[in-house]
Amino acid sequence: MPSAAATSTPRLPSLDTLRALAIALVYLYHYPLFADGRLALGPVAELGWIGVDLFFVLSGYLIGKQILGPLHTGQPFALGRFYARRALRTWPAFWVVLAAYFVWPAEMGGRTPPDLWRFLTFTQNLGLQPGTAFSHAWSLCIEEQFYLLLPLVVLATHRCGWRGAKAWALGAAFIALGVGARAWWWPQVGDKPMAYYAAIYYNTLCRFDELLAGVAVAGLQISQPAAWAWLMSKRRELTALAVANSALLAWALLTHYFVDGPGYGAVMTIWGYTWVAWSFALWLVLALHPATALHRWQVPGATTLAGWAYTLYLVHKAVGHLLAPRLAEQGWRLGRPLPW
């Protein structure tokens, strides 16, 4: 889900490029929901679900900078102000779209949403069954839960004097928790696609570790200047690694993430989400490097698309539902309904 997070630092076109890429991937993935027939999207669309993972990494980075920056410089961190800013950035648009789903359910998708209180408490993703209205709000729930808990954990560790290696070890432990949760659930739901979504794909415990990849990049940039400088000196090596790793990851996801019949693979379920997140973290580092083409190249329209990404994500399924009959009239073959 596209993050509405922001920082006090100048807006970077390279991060807008990544945001625009993320929302484009999500759109390509959901394209078969309302029209499939004229565009041969192939593996690009099949991998489009990782756009949400890219948003998770960007969210983790931006929120991590907001929390870790003041603490590293010895400034007080205003917890109440942080929560208020997050609420003002994410809640108004969410409430408007949520109201539309309950007031005009037929027009917004023709399906019944879960109970309203689950949306208002951002717990809709817990035990979520695929196929319900506004199901894509699951990622917003994970982000809101993350916004709530991350500053509390960081402040607690800061007051306990956990710095450096101890703080990094704690982060690694949380990542291991996410991996362990997926390892626990996979034997029970790996061959049951619908149950897989409820137990793993939508599950906060199974997905929150992806945001920590972005937090780690922020922590490295803020508190480890020597390590960050070393990374910045390895531009060519990092670029080659990012390209090669992404190619290998794409192959692994296309061939081993889900296979008709056996279902979701163990390795790509247990480790794949972590691999995706850290792959995007690598591209994030390149986006922050002032000498890379990703940092210097301003993609036309990317800033505008990135600015609208959050709202577009909230409404894109409903828009697709409204457009489907009109596209059919123009000869577009309607795609098969997808559970998510």
C-alpha positions in Angstrom: 0.0 0.0 0.0 1.5 3.4 -1.0 2.8 5.1 2.1 1.7 8.6 2.9 4.8 9.1 5.0 7.0 12.2 4.4 10.1 13.6 5.9 11.4 17.1 6.5 14.3 16.4 4.0 14.0 17.7 0.4 11.9 15.5 -1.8 14.0 13.2 -3.9 13.0 12.5 -7.5 14.6 9.1 -7.2 12.2 8.1 -4.4 9.3 9.3 -6.5 10.5 7.1 -9.3 10.4 4.1 -6.9 6.9 5.1 -5.7 5.7 5.5 -9.2 7.1 2.1 -10.1 5.4 0.5 -7.1 1.9 1.8 -7.9 2.4 0.8 -11.6 3.3 -2.7 -10.5 0.2 -2.9 -8.4 -2.0 -1.7 -11.3 -0.5 -4.2 -13.7 -1.1 -7.0 -11.2 -4.8 -6.1 -10.7 -5.4 -5.3 -14.4 -7.1 -8.7 -15.0 -9.7 -7.7 -12.5 -11.5 -5.5 -15.0 -10.0 -5.9 -18.5 -7.7 -8.6 -19.9 -7.3 -9.2 -23.6 -5.5 -6.4 -25.5 -2.4 -6.2 -23.4 0.0 -9.2 -23.1 1.3 -8.3 -19.7 3.0 -11.6 -19.0 5.5 -12.0 -16.2 5.5 -8.2 -15.4 1.9 -8.4 -14.3 2.4 -11.7 -12.6 5.1 -10.1 -10.4 3.1 -6.9 -9.9 2.2 -7.9 -6.3 5.7 -7.0 -5.2 4.8 -3.3 -5.7 3.2 -3.5 -2.2 6.5 -4.8 -0.8 8.3 -1.8 -2.4 5.9 0.5 -0.7 6.6 -1.3 2.6 10.4 -0.7 2.2 9.9 3.0 1.3 7.6 3.4 4.3 10.1 1.8 6.6 12.8 4.2 5.4 10.8 7.4 5.6 9.3 6.6 9.0 12.7 5.3 10.3 14.3 8.7 9.4 11.6 10.6 11.2 12.1 8.5 14.4 15.8 7.8 14.3 17.0 11.2 13.1 16.0 13.3 16.2 17.2 10.6 18.6 20.6 10.4 17.0 21.1 14.1 17.3 19.9 14.2 20.9 16.7 16.0 20.1 13.4 15.1 21.8 11.1 12.9 19.8 7.5 14.2 20.0 5.5 11.0 20.0 2.1 12.7 20.0 3.1 14.9 17.1 4.3 11.9 15.2 1.0 10.1 15.6 -1.0 13.2 14.7 1.0 13.7 11.5 0.6 10.1 10.5 -3.2 10.2 11.2 -3.6 13.5 9.2 -1.7 12.0 6.3 -3.4 8.7 6.0 -6.8 8.8 7.6 -8.9 11.4 5.8 -8.5 9.8 2.3 -9.0 6.4 3.8 -12.2 7.5 5.6 -13.7 9.0 2.4 -13.0 5.8 0.4 -14.2 3.6 3.2 -17.5 5.5 3.5 -18.0 5.0 -0.3 -17.6 1.3 0.1 -20.4 1.2 2.8 -22.7 3.7 1.2 -22.4 2.5 -2.4 -21.2 -1.1 -2.2 -22.6 -2.1 -5.6 -20.9 0.7 -7.4 -17.6 0.2 -5.5 -17.3 -3.5 -6.3 -20.5 -5.3 -5.6 -19.2 -7.2 -2.5 -19.9 -6.8 1.2 -17.1 -5.3 3.2 -16.0 -6.8 6.6 -17.3 -5.2 9.7 -16.8 -1.4 9.9 -15.0 -1.5 13.3 -12.3 -3.7 11.7 -11.4 -0.9 9.3 -11.7 1.8 11.9 -9.3 -0.1 14.2 -7.0 -1.1 11.3 -7.4 -4.8 12.1 -9.2 -5.7 8.9 -6.2 -7.6 7.7 -6.2 -10.1 10.6 -7.9 -13.3 9.4 -9.1 -11.5 6.3 -10.8 -13.7 3.7 -10.0 -13.0 0.1 -12.8 -11.7 -2.1 -14.3 -9.2 0.3 -14.8 -5.5 -0.6 -11.9 -3.1 0.0 -9.6 -6.1 0.7 -6.6 -4.2 -0.5 -6.8 -2.0 2.6 -4.9 -4.9 4.4 -1.6 -3.3 3.6 -2.7 0.0 5.1 -3.6 -1.9 8.3 -0.1 -3.3 8.5 1.4 0.1 8.0 -0.8 1.7 10.6 0.1 -1.0 13.1 3.7 -0.5 12.3 3.4 3.3 12.7 1.9 2.7 16.2 4.5 0.2 17.4 7.8 1.2 15.9 8.3 4.5 17.8 7.4 2.8 21.0 10.0 0.0 20.5 12.6 2.5 19.4 12.0 4.8 22.3 12.1 1.9 24.8 15.4 0.6 23.4 16.8 4.1 23.4 16.0 4.6 27.0 17.5 1.3 27.9 20.7 2.4 26.3 20.6 -0.1 23.5 22.8 1.3 20.8 24.9 0.0 18.0 25.2 -3.8 17.9 22.4 -4.3 20.4 20.0 -2.2 18.4 20.9 -4.1 15.2 20.6 -7.4 16.9 17.1 -6.5 18.0 16.2 -5.6 14.5 17.5 -8.9 13.3 15.5 -10.7 15.9 12.3 -9.1 14.7 13.1 -10.1 11.1 13.7 -13.6 12.3 10.3 -13.5 14.0 8.6 -12.7 10.6 10.5 -15.5 8.9 9.6 -17.9 11.8 5.9 -17.0 11.6 5.9 -17.8 7.9 7.7 -21.1 8.6 5.1 -22.0 11.2 2.1 -21.3 8.9 3.4 -22.7 5.6 3.0 -26.4 6.4 -0.6 -25.7 7.3 -1.7 -23.6 4.3 1.0 -23.9 1.6 -1.3 -26.0 -0.6 -4.5 -24.1 0.2 -4.3 -20.7 -1.7 -7.3 -19.1 0.0 -6.2 -20.1 3.5 -2.6 -18.9 2.5 -3.8 -15.4 2.1 -5.5 -15.2 5.4 -2.7 -16.9 7.4 0.4 -15.5 5.6 -0.1 -12.9 2.9 -2.4 -10.6 4.9 -0.9 -11.5 8.3 0.9 -8.6 10.1 3.3 -11.0 11.8 4.3 -12.5 8.5 4.8 -9.3 6.6 6.0 -6.5 9.0 9.6 -7.5 8.7 9.6 -6.1 5.2 9.2 -2.6 6.6 12.3 -3.2 8.7 14.5 -3.4 5.6 13.7 0.3 5.0 14.3 1.2 8.6 17.7 -0.5 8.4 18.6 1.7 5.5 17.6 4.8 7.4 19.5 3.5 10.5 22.6 2.9 8.4 22.5 6.3 6.8 21.9 8.2 10.1 23.9 6.3 12.7 26.6 4.5 10.8 28.4 7.2 8.7 31.5 5.1 8.1 29.5 2.1 6.8 27.3 4.4 4.7 30.3 6.1 3.2 31.7 2.7 2.3 28.5 1.8 0.6 28.5 5.1 -1.4 32.0 4.2 -2.6 30.8 0.9 -4.1 28.4 2.4 -6.7 29.3 0.1 -9.6 29.4 -3.0 -7.4 26.0 -2.2 -5.8 24.5 -1.6 -9.2 25.8 -4.9 -10.6 24.6 -6.7 -7.5 21.1 -5.1 -7.7 20.6 -6.0 -11.3 21.9 -9.6 -11.0 19.9 -10.1 -7.8 16.7 -8.7 -9.3 17.0 -11.0 -12.3 17.5 -14.1 -10.0 14.7 -13.0 -7.7 12.3 -12.5 -10.6 13.1 -16.0 -11.9 12.7 -17.5 -8.4 9.3 -15.8 -7.9 8.0 -16.9 -11.3 9.0 -20.5 -11.0 9.0 -21.3 -7.3 6.6 -18.9 -5.5 3.4 -20.5 -6.7 3.1 -23.6 -8.8 -0.3 -24.9 -10.0 -1.1 -28.0 -8.1 1.4 -28.0 -5.2 0.6 -24.4 -4.3 3.0 -22.0 -2.6 6.6 -23.1 -2.3 8.2 -23.3 1.1 11.5 -21.5 0.4 9.8 -18.6 -1.4 7.2 -18.3 1.3 9.5 -18.5 4.3 12.4 -16.5 2.8 11.0 -15.0 -0.4 9.3 -12.0 1.2 12.5 -11.1 3.1 14.5 -11.5 -0.1 12.1 -9.2 -2.0 12.3 -6.5 0.8 16.1 -6.5 1.0 16.3 -6.5 -2.8 14.2 -3.3 -2.8 16.4 -2.0 0.0 19.4 -2.3 -2.3 17.6 -0.3 -5.0 16.7 2.2 -2.3 20.4 2.7 -1.4 21.1 3.2 -5.1 18.3 5.8 -5.3 19.9 7.7 -2.4 23.4 7.6 -4.1 23.9 11.0 -5.7 26.0 9.6 -8.6 23.6 6.9 -9.8 21.4 7.2 -12.9 18.4 6.3 -10.7 19.1 9.3 -8.4 19.9 11.8 -11.2 17.3 10.8 -13.8 14.0 12.5 -13.3 11.4 10.3 -15.0 8.7 12.4 -16.6 5.4 12.2 -14.7 6.9 10.1 -11.8 6.6 12.9 -9.2 2.9 13.4 -10.1 2.2 9.7 -10.0 4.0 9.3 -6.8 2.1 12.2 -5.2 -1.2 10.5 -6.1 -0.1 7.0 -5.4 -1.8 6.6 -2.0 -5.2 7.8 -3.3 -4.9 5.9 -6.5 -4.2 2.7 -4.5 -7.3 3.2 -2.4 -9.6 3.7 -5.3 -8.1 1.7 -8.1 -10.2 -1.5 -7.7 -13.5 0.5 -7.5 -12.5 2.5 -10.6 -11.7 -0.8 -12.4 -15.1 -2.2 -11.4 -16.9 1.0 -12.8 -14.9 0.9 -16.0 -15.3 -2.8 -16.7 -18.8 -2.6 -18.4 -17.6 0.3 -20.6 -14.5 -1.5 -21.6 -16.6 -4.5 -22.5 -18.7 -2.3 -24.8 -15.5 -1.3 -26.6 -14.6 -5.0 -27.1 -12.2 -5.5 -24.2 -12.5 -9.1 -22.8 -13.2 -9.0 -19.1 -10.7 -10.7 -17.0 -11.4 -13.5 -14.5 -12.2 -12.4 -10.9 -9.2 -12.6 -8.7 -9.5 -13.5 -5.0 -7.4 -10.6 -3.8 
